[in-house]
């Protein structure tokens, strides 16, 4: 099917023909075989093309053909014609194969109807979406907020900056009672603000104190150090290199290191730890690495032994995989200084452990250790370099708040050869399970099958013998005897088995480059963050990895499970799910950094607002001036909004409103205006009014110095 510029076509027939050719309708085109229709604009990703194409019709005439970028949805090149071939999915294609990690944040929903949100002035509410109103001659769309009881507030678009998505934990927050006489919300805010100020002061003072403490400066890199780093079989990412340089600088400084390295699963935290441990050991001091699970300790031990095999270093593992007699011998060697590097579980924190000359403590999966463990670590490590590794990413905003008060390195970029994991969500069937297993075995790969119910593992083991008769299967779960578990894991690591049928014991610590398919049974029982963590067990090499998330076809789902399933569907698309999973993980990471005593305040006002308070408090503590936030007002006597018949998807309209109201310059407004025209066509009058109004308020006005104060409007109906 060939479409040419300036030719006339029947629009509805064109769309019907695309569907007949195998293209499926979606809201946002990011992968081949997808089609989106918005008014007179059609986006389609044709078979055989490297980029999707945007067709813009004026009545029956094809007025414009242009390619566009899937990451920011903006046009690239003008074309004279386009050929649309029938879409034929490649064998084994699952859900969208776009690299979700590079999706632009602003393409993803900020908040949507049904979400809990926080308005800084009013409190916690349920977001009801957009409502068209004409109040006091100001006509347009308003945000509808449902508070406790039947109380609603209709918030003008100009107050966008005062609204935040509520997130604090899995618990549902209490909605604010607007009519309460005790002014409860203001008191809650004040307590949270005071707590944020206290932690900012505490962190700032601890940071200054540590800088004054005398440590042991590690010598500069040796030739051996450079040789070990050259042996790294992958290309280090820019974030990794930056973090490694920061760690070395800390170790060579006169004050002891206390650095936190945060990064997603598989982003290279272990390599940073490995280089730091080698540097300390070659300088003549001992290094210890603490990890939360026996399997993770074992994994690190074999990695360290392999990388350092050319050097005369004594590396030991302290865990329940050893007999008590072996552990006693290792502890004796530690105290005598005969061990250079020790890797262990919580066993390293027991009273009988001692070191001759400990120089560095590395804590892996820092978020998995409790408060009492961290207190013990503090006592153990006076004047010792500490390197914390955390798989819970930290939001940029929290990072900025804490910078200057805590040494943090963030790993945001995935390794260069890493591919996004192709993810499928489907009702379980024997045929689909059999196909997923067969596809991986055909390329000599290995498979994780996760069933988090120990009682039914024998049933699945028998079923696999039928569905994959030639496959070698091993079972692994946390209640197995330690020797049996170690044997099972090692058989999989050493590729003597093809399938590991297991529980969530693999959630942390299993890193097997040859295992590139993971099948999760009853996936609807898991949260996004946990699934993200589980899915990270595969895709650790340049080989394309697959995640198959199955749910029971016969089960009657509760409303909660339905909602979870809806989230899982988002999880497999474009990157929205990745970001949602990250939000959940970020919260956990934030909780660990801020400390347990802050969790109540985060719960009361939501993480985003609490973090805003913390950032303001941190700036005050550092002596910076915190100016009041500028809010926009919309002029009366005209309509100021984006009509639904121009941009139908409500969540997209909300996203654009939020971006417009967050503009800091007239240039930003112009960029958004251009993007709207590009993606949705010529702007209607109401939208031009909206953009012009914001643009005018952002123009500098020399005769009005200081902060421009505006009256905050709200309407209660």
Secondary structure, DSSP 8 states (H G I E B T S, - for coil): -EEETT-B--HHHHHHHHHHTT-EE-SS--STTEEEEETTEEEE--TT-SSEEEEEEETTEEEEEEEE-TTT--EEEE-SEEE-------TT--S--S-GGG--GGGS-S--TT-EEEETTTEEEEEEEEEEEEETTEEEEEEEEE-STT-EEEEEGGGGGGEEE--SSSS------TT-TT-HHHHHHHHHHHHHHHHHHHHHHHHHHHHHS---------HHHHHHHHT-SS---HHHHHHHHHHHHHHHSSS--EEEEEE-TTSSHHHHHHHHHHHHHHTT-EEEEE-SSHHHHHHHHHHHHHHTTTS---EEEESTTS-HHHHHHHHHHHHHT--SEEEESGGGGSTT---SSEEEEEETTGGGS-HHHHHHHHHHTTTSEEEEEESS---HHHHHHHTTTSEEEEE-S--TT----EEEEEE--HHHHHHHHHHHHHTT-EEEEE---GGGHHHHHHHHHHHTTT--EEEE-TTS-HHHHHHHHHHHHTTS-SEEEE-GGGTTT---TTEEEEEETTGGGS-HHHHHHHHTTS--SSS--EEEEEE-SS----HHHHHHHHHHHHHTSTTHHHHHHHHHHHHHHHHHHH-GGGHHHHHHH-HHHHHHHHHHHHHHHTT------------TTSB-S--TTTS--HHHHHHHHHHHHT--SHHHHHHHHHHHHHHH-S--HHHHHHHHHHHHHHS--TTS-S-------EE--
